[in-house]
């Protein structure tokens, strides 16, 4: 099985930046499409960003486009989410997810999920 571990969350002021990391187990990481999702307290989980297995294609939620960037380093079995110009409404638990397909999806159709990392943006 694949294990995913997120890190990099924390408390940041509005306008600040954070970089989230997700480290995956296994030697077939390059064959997995990856996604980032988030869930605020009392709200529905939503798609944030995704990247193909090769890193050649990326997708973003409209509200984070231009502020968040997803990338991957297959040699390190790691996916990143660079978050700039953070807003209070970005406060949520952020989860990474993996699926054994070349292309990602914006739905919740992923096979593996991490435990999440808390991001809190203060005013």
Buried (B, 14 or more C-beta within 10 A) or exposed (E): EBEBBBEBBEEBEEEBEBBBBBBBEEEEBEBBBBBBBBBBEEEEEBBBBBBBBEBEEBBBBEEBEEBBBBBBEBEEBBBBBBBBEBBEEBBBBBBBBBBEBEBBBBEEEBEBBBEBBEBBBEE
